[in-house]
Amino acid sequence: MKLPGSTAHVDTRASSASRCPACLPIILYNLIMQTISAFMAFTQAMIITNGGPNNSTMLYALYVYNQAFKYNDMGYACAMSWFMLVVMGLITFIIFKTSKFWVFSEAN
């Protein structure tokens, strides 16, 4: 495809990641860190809404906090925390296993 006013052909299907294969390990690292931090989102919901009207912003981490410190049910909160750890571990494992298809290194 030739863009108007350009002198070279531009492949619009190529992504920026395929043009910069050295960036892919950085993207993998950021993907994993942001996935984990999404599970750990707590401060925003606690400070701004404290669960919100009718629990509309009740995130998992805030629910664990409420079970532990508001309702004093430490055992249930601990079990929920372990469950969250297992889920985060599984998602991270899946990301690592699928990364061999889209992250390229010199070792490959």
N, CA and C of each residue as an Amber inpcrd file, in Angstrom:
protein
   324
   0.8410000  -1.1740000   0.0000000   0.0000000   0.0000000   0.0000000
   0.8830000   1.2330000   0.0000000   0.5730000   2.1570000  -0.8310000
   1.3430000   3.3980000  -0.8880000   0.5070000   4.5240000  -0.3040000
   1.0530000   5.1710000   0.7000000   0.3550000   6.2760000   1.3290000
   0.5230000   7.5320000   0.4920000  -0.4900000   8.3890000   0.4520000
  -0.3810000   9.6240000  -0.3230000   0.7500000  10.5030000   0.2180000
   1.5810000  10.9950000  -0.6630000   2.6710000  11.8750000  -0.2650000
   3.9270000  11.1490000   0.1650000   3.9130000   9.8330000   0.1750000
   5.1040000   9.0930000   0.5930000   5.8320000   8.5640000  -0.6340000
   7.1180000   8.3530000  -0.4730000   7.9180000   7.8570000  -1.5910000
   8.1890000   6.3720000  -1.4820000   7.9490000   5.7990000  -0.3210000
   8.2220000   4.3730000  -0.1230000   6.9180000   3.6460000   0.1690000
   6.9120000   2.3650000  -0.1320000   5.7530000   1.5480000   0.1920000
   5.7850000   1.2200000   1.6730000   4.6300000   1.2260000   2.2690000
   4.5090000   0.9740000   3.6990000   3.6530000  -0.2580000   3.8930000
   4.1650000  -1.2230000   4.6180000   3.3950000  -2.4120000   4.9450000
   2.5990000  -2.1190000   6.2120000   1.3080000  -1.8930000   6.0560000
   0.4870000  -1.5140000   7.2030000   0.1470000  -2.7060000   8.0840000
   0.3900000  -3.9190000   7.6190000   0.0860000  -5.0970000   8.4250000
   1.1790000  -5.4030000   9.4290000   2.3740000  -4.9250000   9.2160000
   3.4770000  -5.2170000  10.1340000   3.3060000  -4.4090000  11.4030000
   3.4450000  -5.0720000  12.5220000   3.3290000  -4.3600000  13.7900000
   4.6820000  -3.7860000  14.1760000   4.6550000  -2.8710000  15.1110000
   5.9140000  -2.2690000  15.5520000   6.7770000  -3.2860000  16.2800000
   6.1510000  -4.2920000  16.9170000   6.9280000  -5.3080000  17.6260000
   7.7140000  -6.1820000  16.6570000   7.1480000  -6.4320000  15.4700000
   7.8800000  -7.2630000  14.5140000   9.0370000  -6.4870000  13.8940000
   8.9690000  -5.1760000  13.9260000  10.0760000  -4.3660000  13.4270000
  11.1500000  -4.1670000  14.4850000  10.8390000  -4.4770000  15.7190000
  11.8000000  -4.3070000  16.8100000  11.7940000  -5.5750000  17.6720000
  12.4060000  -6.6580000  17.1890000  12.3600000  -7.9000000  17.9600000
  13.0770000  -7.8060000  19.3040000  13.9680000  -6.8450000  19.4630000
  14.6430000  -6.6880000  20.7520000  13.7030000  -6.1260000  21.8130000
  12.5700000  -5.5620000  21.3840000  11.5980000  -5.0040000  22.3320000
  10.6850000  -6.0790000  22.9200000  10.5860000  -7.2290000  22.2890000
   9.6430000  -8.2520000  22.7220000   9.9070000  -8.7840000  24.1330000
  11.1530000  -9.0140000  24.5640000  11.3370000  -9.4250000  25.9600000
  10.9000000  -8.3490000  26.9580000  11.0470000  -7.0920000  26.5830000
  10.5970000  -6.0070000  27.4530000   9.0780000  -5.9850000  27.5200000
   8.4360000  -6.2220000  26.3910000   6.9790000  -6.2840000  26.3610000
   6.4850000  -7.4550000  27.1960000   7.1560000  -8.5880000  27.1310000
   6.7970000  -9.7510000  27.9500000   6.9020000  -9.4150000  29.4300000
   7.9960000  -8.7950000  29.8360000   8.1820000  -8.4200000  31.2410000
   7.0750000  -7.4740000  31.6980000   6.7880000  -6.4440000  30.8930000
   5.7470000  -5.4880000  31.2570000   4.3690000  -6.1320000  31.2950000
   4.1030000  -7.0650000  30.3940000   2.8250000  -7.7680000  30.3910000
   2.6350000  -8.5470000  31.6870000   3.6620000  -9.2440000  32.1190000
   3.5570000 -10.0200000  33.3540000   3.4030000  -9.1060000  34.5610000
   4.1920000  -8.0430000  34.6330000   4.1090000  -7.1270000  35.7750000
   2.7460000  -6.4310000  35.8400000   2.2030000  -6.0240000  34.6990000
   0.9120000  -5.3550000  34.7030000  -0.2310000  -6.3240000  35.0050000
  -0.0950000  -7.5750000  34.5920000  -1.1050000  -8.5740000  34.9290000
  -1.1550000  -8.8010000  36.4240000   0.0080000  -8.9260000  37.0440000
   0.0590000  -9.1270000  38.4920000  -0.4590000  -7.8970000  39.2260000
  -0.0820000  -6.7050000  38.7620000  -0.5410000  -5.5000000  39.4590000
  -2.0410000  -5.2790000  39.2730000  -2.6150000  -5.7880000  38.1960000
  -4.0700000  -5.6870000  38.0240000  -4.7970000  -6.5100000  39.0710000
  -4.2420000  -7.6510000  39.4230000  -4.8360000  -8.4530000  40.4920000
  -4.6760000  -7.7870000  41.8550000  -3.6410000  -6.9990000  42.0110000
  -3.3510000  -6.3950000  43.2980000  -3.9540000  -4.9970000  43.4660000
  -4.7910000  -4.5690000  42.5300000  -5.3980000  -3.2410000  42.6160000
  -6.2280000  -3.1590000  43.8940000  -5.8690000  -2.2520000  44.7550000
  -6.5400000  -2.1390000  46.0380000  -6.6970000  -0.6820000  46.4490000
  -5.6170000   0.0710000  46.3460000  -5.5760000   1.4130000  46.9140000
  -6.6360000   2.3220000  46.3150000  -6.8030000   2.3000000  44.9890000
  -7.7630000   3.1800000  44.3490000  -9.1830000   2.9140000  44.8510000
  -9.5740000   1.6540000  44.8860000 -10.9290000   1.3130000  45.3130000
 -11.1340000   1.6000000  46.7990000 -10.1070000   1.4200000  47.5940000
 -10.2380000   1.6530000  49.0340000 -10.3170000   3.1440000  49.3480000
  -9.4440000   3.9270000  48.7630000  -9.3880000   5.3550000  49.0780000
 -10.5850000   6.1010000  48.4840000 -10.8810000   5.8510000  47.2220000
 -11.8830000   6.6570000  46.5360000 -13.3060000   6.2550000  46.9220000
 -13.6160000   4.9580000  46.8910000 -15.0130000   4.5610000  47.0680000
 -15.2590000   3.6060000  48.2320000 -14.2220000   2.9660000  48.7470000
 -14.3580000   1.9600000  49.8110000 -15.3540000   0.8740000  49.4090000
 -15.3010000   0.4460000  48.1760000 -16.2050000  -0.5830000  47.6850000
 -17.3430000  -0.0220000  46.8720000 -17.5820000   1.2470000  47.0020000
 -18.5710000   1.9240000  46.1720000 -19.9980000   1.6750000  46.5760000
 -20.8840000   2.3540000  45.9130000 -22.2990000   2.1170000  46.1950000
 -22.7100000   0.7330000  45.6950000 -23.3080000  -0.0020000  46.5910000
 -23.7970000  -1.3450000  46.2650000 -22.6750000  -2.2660000  45.7860000
 -21.4770000  -2.0970000  46.3510000 -20.2920000  -2.9200000  46.0480000
 -19.9150000  -2.9120000  44.5630000 -20.1250000  -1.8090000  43.8810000
 -19.8450000  -1.7460000  42.4440000 -18.3500000  -1.7100000  42.1500000
 -17.5280000  -1.2620000  43.0950000 -16.0730000  -1.2570000  42.8880000
 -15.3770000  -2.1900000  43.8750000 -16.0470000  -3.2330000  44.2670000
 -15.4640000  -4.2050000  45.2000000 -14.5360000  -5.1340000  44.4240000
 -13.2630000  -4.8140000  44.4310000 -12.2650000  -5.6440000  43.7670000
 -11.9010000  -6.8140000  44.6690000 -11.2320000  -7.7940000  44.0990000
 -10.8990000  -9.0020000  44.8440000 -10.0150000  -8.6850000  46.0500000
  -8.9990000  -7.8530000  45.8430000  -8.0900000  -7.5170000  46.9460000
  -8.8170000  -6.7370000  48.0380000  -9.7440000  -5.8810000  47.6620000
 -10.5240000  -5.1370000  48.6510000 -11.4590000  -6.0680000  49.4090000
 -12.0060000  -7.0480000  48.7230000 -12.8610000  -8.0330000  49.3860000
 -12.0630000  -8.8570000  50.3980000 -10.8450000  -9.2310000  50.0250000
  -9.9760000  -9.9640000  50.9530000  -9.6830000  -9.0990000  52.1750000
  -9.3800000  -7.8320000  51.9460000  -9.1040000  -6.9040000  53.0490000
 -10.3120000  -6.7780000  53.9770000 -11.4950000  -6.6290000  53.3890000
 -12.7030000  -6.5160000  54.2150000 -12.9490000  -7.7810000  55.0200000
 -12.7450000  -8.9370000  54.4150000 -12.9380000 -10.1870000  55.1490000
 -11.9730000 -10.2980000  56.3210000 -10.7420000  -9.8520000  56.1070000
  -9.7230000  -9.9950000  57.1490000  -9.8960000  -8.9800000  58.2670000
 -10.0810000  -7.7110000  57.9290000 -10.0030000  -6.6690000  58.9470000
 -11.3460000  -6.0570000  59.3190000 -12.3050000  -6.0910000  58.4360000
 -13.6180000  -5.5450000  58.7690000 -14.4870000  -6.5920000  59.4550000
 -14.4670000  -7.8090000  58.9000000 -15.2920000  -8.8870000  59.4500000
 -14.4980000  -9.8450000  60.3320000 -13.2020000  -9.6260000  60.4630000
 -12.3090000 -10.4030000  61.3310000 -12.3550000 -11.8980000  61.0170000
 -12.3890000 -12.2300000  59.7360000 -12.3890000 -13.6260000  59.2940000
 -11.0540000 -13.8970000  58.5920000 -10.0110000 -14.0510000  59.4040000
  -8.6490000 -14.1850000  58.8740000  -8.4470000 -15.4780000  58.0910000
  -9.0660000 -16.5510000  58.5110000  -8.8960000 -17.8300000  57.8180000
  -9.4340000 -17.7810000  56.3910000 -10.6260000 -17.2120000  56.2400000
 -11.2300000 -17.0840000  54.9160000 -10.4040000 -16.1550000  54.0370000
  -9.9340000 -15.0500000  54.6100000  -9.1080000 -14.1050000  53.8440000
  -7.7910000 -14.7380000  53.4340000  -7.2160000 -15.5420000  54.3020000
  -5.9670000 -16.2330000  53.9710000  -6.1910000 -17.2320000  52.8360000
  -7.2890000 -17.9670000  52.8890000  -7.5980000 -18.9260000  51.8230000
  -7.8330000 -18.2050000  50.5010000  -8.5000000 -17.0630000  50.5510000
  -8.7250000 -16.2860000  49.3310000  -7.4100000 -15.7610000  48.7760000
  -6.4860000 -15.3750000  49.6510000  -5.1830000 -14.8940000  49.2020000
  -4.3870000 -15.9980000  48.5280000  -4.4360000 -17.2020000  49.0900000
  -3.7480000 -18.3290000  48.4620000  -4.3570000 -18.6520000  47.1000000
  -5.6860000 -18.5670000  47.0180000  -6.3520000 -18.8080000  45.7410000
  -5.9100000 -17.7740000  44.7000000  -5.8250000 -16.5010000  45.1280000
  -5.3800000 -15.4590000  44.2060000  -3.9420000 -15.7160000  43.7650000
  -3.0980000 -16.1950000  44.6620000  -1.7190000 -16.5210000  44.3010000
  -1.6800000 -17.6310000  43.2550000  -2.5020000 -18.6510000  43.4200000
  -2.5400000 -19.7610000  42.4630000  -3.0400000 -19.2810000  41.0990000
  -4.0670000 -18.4480000  41.0830000  -4.5910000 -17.9380000  39.8150000
  -3.5480000 -17.0720000  39.1150000  -2.8870000 -16.1820000  39.8770000
  -1.8430000 -15.3500000  39.2760000  -0.6930000 -16.2030000  38.7610000
  -0.3390000 -17.2550000  39.4980000   0.7140000 -18.1570000  39.0460000
   0.3400000 -18.8750000  37.7560000  -0.9130000 -19.3240000  37.6590000
  -1.3720000 -20.0050000  36.4380000  -1.3700000 -19.0600000  35.2370000
  -1.8440000 -17.8470000  35.4340000  -1.8640000 -16.8900000  34.3230000
  -0.4460000 -16.5470000  33.8970000   0.4550000 -16.3520000  34.8600000
   1.8560000 -16.0760000  34.5300000   2.4820000 -17.2580000  33.8030000
   2.1820000 -18.4780000  34.2330000   2.6820000 -19.6790000  33.5800000
   2.1910000 -19.7600000  32.1360000   0.9190000 -19.4400000  31.9080000
   0.3660000 -19.4630000  30.5570000   1.0460000 -18.4150000  29.6820000
   1.2840000 -17.2360000  30.2390000   1.9700000 -16.1880000  29.4670000
   3.3760000 -16.6460000  29.1020000   4.0940000 -17.2460000  30.0690000
   5.4480000 -17.7310000  29.7820000   5.4410000 -18.8260000  28.7240000
   4.4920000 -19.7610000  28.8010000   4.4540000 -20.8580000  27.8370000
   4.0880000 -20.3730000  26.4350000   3.2190000 -19.3910000  26.3330000
   2.8560000 -18.8870000  25.0140000   3.8780000 -17.8900000  24.4810000
   4.7630000 -17.4090000  25.3170000   5.7390000 -16.4150000  24.8650000
   6.7390000 -16.9920000  23.8680000   6.9070000 -18.3060000  23.8440000
   7.8480000 -18.8710000  22.8830000   7.3600000 -18.7040000  21.4490000
   6.0800000 -18.3860000  21.2660000   5.5430000 -18.1660000  19.9240000
   5.6730000 -16.7300000  19.4640000   5.8410000 -15.7830000  20.3870000
   5.8900000 -14.3840000  19.9700000   7.0900000 -13.6110000  20.5100000
   7.8800000 -14.1960000  21.4060000   9.1040000 -13.5510000  21.8810000
  10.2860000 -14.3070000  21.2880000  11.1260000 -13.5940000  20.5780000
  12.2670000 -14.2060000  19.9210000  13.5370000 -13.7030000  20.5710000
  14.4760000 -14.6210000  20.7950000  15.7660000 -14.2200000  21.3590000
  16.8620000 -14.8450000  20.4980000  18.0830000 -14.4350000  20.7730000
  19.1970000 -14.9620000  19.9950000  19.4710000 -16.4120000  20.2820000
  19.0030000 -16.9030000  21.4160000  19.2100000 -18.3030000  21.7640000
  18.3580000 -19.2340000  20.9030000  17.2640000 -18.6960000  20.3560000
  16.3740000 -19.5370000  19.5380000  16.9210000 -19.6860000  18.1560000
